[in-house]
Amino acid sequence: MDKQEELLRVIAKSERPLPVREIMRALNLPRDEGDELKKLLRRMVRAGRVIRLRGRRYGMAQALDLVSGRLKGHPDGFYFVIPDPPPPGAASGEKQSDVYIGFKKNGDAMHGDHVVARVEKHKGEGRREGRVIRILARAHTQITGRFEPGRDMGFLVPADRCMADDLCILPENIGKAAAGDVVVAKILRYPQKGHPAEAKVVRILGRVEDSEIDTDTVIASYDLPRDFPKPVLAEAAQIPERVTDEMRAGRRDLRALPTVTIDGETARDFDDAISIVPEDTGYRLWVHIADVAHYVGEDSVLDRAAYERATSVYFPDAVLPMLPEKLSNGICSLKAREDRLTLTAEMLFGGEGQMRSHALYESVICSDARMTYTAVQKIIEGDTETRAAHTSLLPQFEAMDRLAKILRHGRFARGSLDFDLPSAQIMMDASGETIDIVREERQTANRLIEEFMLVANECVAQELTRRGIPALYRIHEAPPKERIEDLRDTMQSFGLKIKLLKEVSPKSLAEVLDAVKERPEEKLIHQIILRVMRQARYSAENHGHFGLASGEYTHFTSPIRRYPDLVIHRLLKRIMASEMSDLEKETWAKKLPEIARHCSERERVAVDAERDVIQRKQVKFMADKVGKKYEGMISGVAAYGLFVQLDSYFVEGLAHISSLQGDYYIHDEKRHALIGRNLKRMYRLGQAVRVEVEDVDMEQQKINFRILAAPCRKKLVKAGSKSKSKPKVKRRPKRRD
């Protein structure tokens, strides 16, 4: 057992905080190991795993009503502590609730810091309030924001709205920054005893109204690594540009097998390729994934850089890749008509989609064509011109379409959820200006590839589980029971029922989604259910994937852009060579929990950064539309107002409750509505409304609307429905990265 885990068990088992000598006695440690134990305890205290008290006594945070976690700020000046996940082997139970930290109770900690908070009040429904008593680790060494001069010094207004307090910049640290410049500032001194943080301007990005600085601002704000260090590039430069005969040796040669990649128009790195052959009673499917592990050795300079990033980050106008371009867009990318090394999942399916057999092995392929979702969609729909251009591959595409539909039907039959929600696509001109924001809908071609990737990921997870190999799982835990109870009440207001026994099942939610198909409120119900779900994450322990109704699931199909997939490849390649020893299993079991935690954390940062850039693009796009009127749909209801999504553009803004005239409005949480106290008029989630753009706040990154039309009392309109007066949206292809 790992020493840290042994130590945790001893401390957790005790009914009181323990001094070092008692811990040593419980662990049967000789006196000469005391210094090593103290060092280990200090590391665990810094990580928040145990708490040090006066008298050099150590205890578990939960037992002392203390919580360690990340501090999340709010623009209004209060905070929440998001608890750290429990250590491996800890007793399972409901996830700890966040701890509310009131104004001036943050103990000089800043948004993002790793802290310890003391819980001072327990309120109903698991709600807790407290104060920060210790800062374990600072999250930021630099801050991005708007510079504003003062009388005696300058100030930095953070671009991240979760940081409510400005930073001071003394005259000698201002440099050439002018009022309104967006700058990157290095923190010289953190907040201390009521004194604000101090910073120094190290880089000027531009003016807040400049579109080209949106992505740079977010990259700097989230401290995302942009350029690779020279040692990383030097190691990448040593990798060959072409597959040699020596590299092909020992691999299954699949170059004669008809194979294609299917990706978006702007994709540059191709992780996966597909081959398929119809058989008498079913289909044989090959999912080929780039063998990144062949080129990126474990604990190499490249590997450490990839681990630090953990994921590629995709913006409308840029990509921050996990691996240098020499790999991501070169030897690892499954380009057409070029030999590539792959790991292949070969799966045989019966006519009803049941997997009859599978094999996982190292291979070499040569893709016949680089296909796009648009082209494959046209082939499936019968477009004569596109089909004529790919005559030799038509049998493969038709077989893919049939098998994907069979697999999709089977997945839904077991209760898998499908949230078919559109996303925002930013359309830009050559200068980087946003010219349109449209809905990006998934088509049949997108779903086709998704089904094949899902089944390959399940196949690999099941194989690792069957063989008792430690692994990284992609888990999605069931929603908390209290959220499901709230959801049930909300669904009843729509005339829908959820079967709720001791625990909610994916199938019960899938039945609700099926019941609202083709109904006006279909997309609205999708959004409501999605909001009660937990976030998917990586884990060394398999808890299943609730949303997919899958008992074993992992990420295997994108090793160019996701580090967990690279780890899975290493495990597969290891057991392809020979059986894994117990010592190796133990070594991997120790490493994987930290890899899972780190990759989950970096994934959340990447998602937040991507959303932040899109929000900035949306705000600037609407800046010249103040006073214009649009049709929209109420996409969210809060006590302070209504969120409205426009029909014309995929843009959302807030109509503050103070802009609603003619009555006093009360927030009804269960009905997701604002209801007039006197006239009983109702603004409800999903209703059609007409709004005027009242204001666009570039600093706060907010779009403010004013409701024009009186609310309809009962009518619900389909989300995304088009107004007759909607201007025609002219789309153009996405620019290549």
Secondary structure as GFF3:
##gff-version 3
##sequence-region A 1 737
A	DSSP	alpha_helix	3	13	.	.	.	ID=ss1
A	DSSP	beta_strand	18	19	.	.	.	ID=ss2
A	DSSP	alpha_helix	20	27	.	.	.	ID=ss3
A	DSSP	three_ten_helix	31	33	.	.	.	ID=ss4
A	DSSP	alpha_helix	34	46	.	.	.	ID=ss5
A	DSSP	beta_strand	51	53	.	.	.	ID=ss6
A	DSSP	beta_strand	57	59	.	.	.	ID=ss7
A	DSSP	three_ten_helix	62	64	.	.	.	ID=ss8
A	DSSP	beta_strand	66	73	.	.	.	ID=ss9
A	DSSP	beta_strand	79	83	.	.	.	ID=ss10
A	DSSP	beta_strand	99	101	.	.	.	ID=ss11
A	DSSP	beta_strand	114	122	.	.	.	ID=ss12
A	DSSP	three_ten_helix	124	126	.	.	.	ID=ss13
A	DSSP	beta_strand	128	137	.	.	.	ID=ss14
A	DSSP	beta_strand	142	149	.	.	.	ID=ss15
A	DSSP	beta_strand	154	158	.	.	.	ID=ss16
A	DSSP	beta_strand	167	169	.	.	.	ID=ss17
A	DSSP	three_ten_helix	171	173	.	.	.	ID=ss18
A	DSSP	beta_strand	181	189	.	.	.	ID=ss19
A	DSSP	beta_strand	198	207	.	.	.	ID=ss20
A	DSSP	three_ten_helix	211	213	.	.	.	ID=ss21
A	DSSP	alpha_helix	214	221	.	.	.	ID=ss22
A	DSSP	alpha_helix	230	237	.	.	.	ID=ss23
A	DSSP	alpha_helix	245	248	.	.	.	ID=ss24
A	DSSP	beta_strand	252	253	.	.	.	ID=ss25
A	DSSP	beta_strand	260	263	.	.	.	ID=ss26
A	DSSP	beta_strand	272	279	.	.	.	ID=ss27
A	DSSP	beta_strand	282	290	.	.	.	ID=ss28
A	DSSP	three_ten_helix	292	294	.	.	.	ID=ss29
A	DSSP	alpha_helix	301	309	.	.	.	ID=ss30
A	DSSP	beta_strand	313	315	.	.	.	ID=ss31
A	DSSP	beta_strand	318	320	.	.	.	ID=ss32
A	DSSP	alpha_helix	325	326	.	.	.	ID=ss33
A	DSSP	pi_helix	327	331	.	.	.	ID=ss34
A	DSSP	beta_strand	339	350	.	.	.	ID=ss35
A	DSSP	beta_strand	355	366	.	.	.	ID=ss36
A	DSSP	beta_strand	369	372	.	.	.	ID=ss37
A	DSSP	alpha_helix	373	381	.	.	.	ID=ss38
A	DSSP	alpha_helix	384	389	.	.	.	ID=ss39
A	DSSP	three_ten_helix	391	393	.	.	.	ID=ss40
A	DSSP	alpha_helix	394	413	.	.	.	ID=ss41
A	DSSP	beta_strand	423	428	.	.	.	ID=ss42
A	DSSP	beta_strand	434	440	.	.	.	ID=ss43
A	DSSP	alpha_helix	444	466	.	.	.	ID=ss44
A	DSSP	beta_strand	473	475	.	.	.	ID=ss45
A	DSSP	alpha_helix	481	493	.	.	.	ID=ss46
A	DSSP	alpha_helix	506	515	.	.	.	ID=ss47
A	DSSP	alpha_helix	522	532	.	.	.	ID=ss48
A	DSSP	beta_strand	537	539	.	.	.	ID=ss49
A	DSSP	alpha_helix	563	577	.	.	.	ID=ss50
A	DSSP	alpha_helix	582	622	.	.	.	ID=ss51
A	DSSP	three_ten_helix	623	625	.	.	.	ID=ss52
A	DSSP	beta_strand	629	638	.	.	.	ID=ss53
A	DSSP	beta_strand	641	646	.	.	.	ID=ss54
A	DSSP	beta_strand	652	656	.	.	.	ID=ss55
A	DSSP	three_ten_helix	657	659	.	.	.	ID=ss56
A	DSSP	beta_strand	665	668	.	.	.	ID=ss57
A	DSSP	beta_strand	673	676	.	.	.	ID=ss58
A	DSSP	beta_strand	682	684	.	.	.	ID=ss59
A	DSSP	beta_strand	688	697	.	.	.	ID=ss60
A	DSSP	beta_strand	702	707	.	.	.	ID=ss61
###
